[in-house]
Amino acid sequence: MKTQNNYNPDVLSCLANLSSDEVFTPPKLANEILDLLPKEIWRDKNATFLDPVCKSGVFLREIAKRLLEGLEDQIPDKQKRIDHIFDKQIFGIGITELTTLLSRRSLYCSKNPNRTEKLKYSITDVFDNEQGNIFFDKTNHTWQNGRCSFCGASQSEYEREEGLETHAYQFIHNKLNDKIKNMKFDVIIGNPPYQLSDAGAQASAMPLYHHFVRQAKKLNPRFLTMIIPSRWFVGGKGLDEFRAEMLNDDRIRNLVDYPDSSTCFPGVSIKGGICYFLWDRDNSGLCKIATITANTTTESTRKLLEDGHDTFIRYNEAISILKKVQGFGETSFVDNVSVRRPFGFSTDFKEYKSRQFEGAIKIYGNKESGYIDQKEIKDNIDWVNKYKETVTKLILLIS
């Protein structure tokens, strides 16, 4: 006799493991993020929630479950409570037509929650349209000089035929409908698309997620929480301004960091790891930083930037080491090191002369060499006559 298998997984947990192209949020992780919000918000029948980047609808579904329990005393009738939550409190914007339908199915139990279905599938009949409060309008990029003026997408890469996915996301392309524009949201939450191909070499990609964080802040919610790649910690690739904004914002009260993305997204590899944060509009102060690996969790409540530094110390254990080193009062290594383009030249620079001339400086790059006028050196000219060491695959030296 076979033993009966009672395993009944949450379909959204299964879906979260299907693809690393658009990373879906597992229900367990979604609830850990929701746990950052104050508990009293689940008992507030006037609180409003927006997920502007709906994929599976998991955030909206878990929010609804918490409100359904929290508002029981205020709205005892279960159906009236469901109708109120869906009609007045929960809103979403899909990133594609498919994910919009999936999100409606997750929340309303029907991809078209309008009254004409006569509750055959939908668990509410408050809507007289097929969208409910989860919206999607096909959006196009706005091209200027070969790039989208809103998200920076490459026209050669993303100008598509009618009917194909444009990857022009409604939330960051100034295409919000009137209902969303005119609402004041208490909470904006989501897992935005992370990057777009920028038509560069070797499948190069540009970050996209910071546009969603910035747009969410423009709507001025009480709370903002999103799960995004951790690469913004170090900037670069168009993230420098965003990095400075985030690290100098003392309204970021929680930051949870996974250096290995597979710890929170099983089977998904995202270089640099993943993090999520809680931005609290009305309360500033120190940030509670948690670093989570497969084996350990460390926590520390501190500033995102240590006094006198513009570098984010990612690992809490390193703070005590930093303090100890600072105690010696020695010159910092950072004063003697440079990252990319130490002299202002890109690694593919080739505009040099083959023969030496008076006042020439020899330059090495891409397995070639030549001569340039010293006046062409834009940065760190005092390094020219010093010994230098490079640690890179693309070597560019001046001697």
Backbone hydrogen bonds, N-H to C=O, Kabsch-Sander energy under -0.5 kcal/mol:
donor,donor_aa,acceptor,acceptor_aa,energy
6,N,4,Q,-0.7
13,S,10,D,-1.1
14,C,10,D,-1.6
15,L,11,V,-2.3
16,A,12,L,-1.4
17,N,14,C,-1.3
18,L,15,L,-1.9
23,V,21,D,-0.6
24,F,22,E,-0.6
30,A,26,P,-2.4
31,N,27,P,-2.2
32,E,28,K,-1.6
33,I,29,L,-2.0
34,L,30,A,-2.2
35,D,31,N,-1.6
36,L,33,I,-1.6
37,L,34,L,-1.5
41,I,38,P,-1.6
42,W,39,K,-1.4
43,R,40,E,-1.6
44,D,41,I,-1.2
45,K,43,R,-0.7
47,A,44,D,-1.2
49,F,89,Q,-3.1
50,L,187,V,-2.2
51,D,91,F,-2.0
54,C,51,D,-0.5
54,C,93,I,-2.7
61,R,57,G,-2.4
62,E,58,V,-2.4
63,I,59,F,-2.3
64,A,60,L,-2.4
65,K,61,R,-2.0
66,R,62,E,-1.7
67,L,63,I,-2.5
68,L,64,A,-2.6
69,E,65,K,-1.3
70,G,66,R,-2.6
71,L,67,L,-2.4
72,E,69,E,-1.1
75,I,71,L,-2.9
81,R,77,D,-2.2
82,I,78,K,-2.6
83,D,79,Q,-2.7
84,H,80,K,-2.3
85,I,81,R,-2.4
86,F,82,I,-2.5
87,D,83,D,-2.2
88,K,84,H,-2.8
89,Q,84,H,-0.5
89,Q,85,I,-1.6
90,I,85,I,-1.4
91,F,49,F,-2.0
92,G,133,N,-2.6
93,I,51,D,-2.3
94,G,135,F,-2.8
95,I,54,C,-1.7
100,T,96,T,-1.7
101,L,97,E,-2.0
102,L,98,L,-2.3
103,S,99,T,-2.4
104,R,100,T,-2.3
105,R,101,L,-2.1
106,S,102,L,-2.2
107,L,103,S,-2.2
108,Y,104,R,-2.8
109,C,104,R,-0.7
109,C,105,R,-1.0
110,S,104,R,-1.0
114,N,112,N,-1.5
115,R,127,F,-1.3
117,E,114,N,-1.7
118,K,115,R,-2.0
120,K,117,E,-2.1
123,I,108,Y,-1.9
134,I,131,Q,-1.7
135,F,92,G,-2.7
135,F,133,N,-0.6
143,W,141,H,-0.7
144,Q,147,R,-3.0
147,R,144,Q,-1.5
148,C,153,A,-1.9
149,S,142,T,-2.6
152,G,148,C,-1.7
154,S,197,S,-0.6
155,Q,146,G,-2.8
158,Y,154,S,-2.4
159,E,155,Q,-1.5
160,R,158,Y,-1.1
164,L,161,E,-2.0
169,Y,167,H,-0.9
172,I,169,Y,-1.1
173,H,170,Q,-1.1
175,K,170,Q,-1.4
181,K,177,N,-2.5
182,N,178,D,-2.3
183,M,180,I,-1.2
185,F,183,M,-0.6
186,D,48,T,-1.1
187,V,48,T,-2.0
188,I,223,F,-2.1
189,I,50,L,-2.5
190,G,225,T,-1.3
196,L,206,M,-2.3
198,D,204,S,-1.6
206,M,196,L,-3.2
208,L,194,Y,-2.7
209,Y,194,Y,-1.1
211,H,208,L,-1.4
212,F,208,L,-0.7
212,F,209,Y,-0.7
213,V,209,Y,-1.5
214,R,210,H,-2.3
215,Q,211,H,-2.3
216,A,212,F,-2.2
217,K,213,V,-2.0
218,K,214,R,-1.5
219,L,215,Q,-0.9
219,L,216,A,-0.9
220,N,217,K,-1.6
222,R,185,F,-0.9
223,F,186,D,-2.6
224,L,279,W,-2.1
225,T,188,I,-2.4
226,M,277,F,-0.6
227,I,190,G,-1.8
228,I,226,M,-0.6
228,I,275,C,-2.7
230,S,273,G,-2.0
232,W,229,P,-0.6
233,F,230,S,-2.2
234,V,231,R,-1.4
235,G,231,R,-0.7
239,L,236,G,-1.4
243,R,239,L,-3.0
244,A,240,D,-2.3
245,E,241,E,-2.4
246,M,242,F,-2.5
247,L,243,R,-2.7
248,N,244,A,-1.3
249,D,246,M,-1.4
250,D,248,N,-0.8
252,I,249,D,-1.5
253,R,251,R,-1.1
253,R,278,L,-2.1
254,N,278,L,-1.2
255,L,288,K,-2.5
256,V,276,Y,-3.2
257,D,255,L,-0.5
257,D,290,A,-3.3
258,Y,274,I,-3.7
261,S,259,P,-0.6
263,T,260,D,-2.0
264,C,261,S,-1.2
265,F,261,S,-2.8
268,V,265,F,-2.4
270,I,268,V,-0.6
273,G,270,I,-2.4
274,I,258,Y,-2.3
275,C,228,I,-2.9
276,Y,256,V,-2.2
277,F,226,M,-1.3
278,L,254,N,-2.1
279,W,224,L,-3.1
280,D,251,R,-3.1
280,D,278,L,-0.5
281,R,222,R,-2.4
281,R,279,W,-0.7
283,N,280,D,-1.2
285,G,250,D,-2.2
287,C,302,R,-2.6
288,K,253,R,-2.7
289,I,287,C,-0.8
289,I,300,S,-3.4
290,A,255,L,-2.7
290,A,288,K,-0.5
291,T,298,T,-2.6
292,I,257,D,-3.1
292,I,290,A,-0.5
293,T,291,T,-0.5
293,T,296,T,-3.0
298,T,291,T,-2.2
300,S,289,I,-1.9
302,R,287,C,-2.5
302,R,300,S,-0.7
306,E,311,T,-0.6
309,H,306,E,-2.2
313,I,311,T,-0.6
314,R,312,F,-1.0
316,N,314,R,-0.5
318,A,315,Y,-1.8
319,I,316,N,-1.4
320,S,316,N,-0.5
321,I,317,E,-0.7
322,L,318,A,-2.6
323,K,319,I,-2.4
324,K,320,S,-2.0
325,V,321,I,-2.4
326,Q,322,L,-2.8
327,G,323,K,-1.3
328,F,325,V,-1.6
329,G,326,Q,-1.6
335,D,332,S,-1.5
336,N,333,F,-2.2
337,V,334,V,-0.9
344,G,341,R,-1.2
349,F,346,S,-1.7
352,Y,350,K,-1.9
353,K,371,Y,-3.1
360,A,357,F,-2.0
361,I,372,I,-2.7
363,I,370,G,-2.9
364,Y,397,L,-3.1
365,G,368,E,-3.0
366,N,395,I,-1.0
368,E,365,G,-1.8
370,G,363,I,-2.0
371,Y,353,K,-3.0
372,I,361,I,-2.4
374,Q,359,G,-1.1
376,E,373,D,-2.3
377,I,374,Q,-1.6
378,K,343,F,-1.2
378,K,376,E,-0.6
379,D,343,F,-0.9
383,W,380,N,-2.1
384,V,381,I,-1.4
386,K,383,W,-2.0
395,I,393,K,-0.8
397,L,364,Y,-1.4
399,S,362,K,-2.1
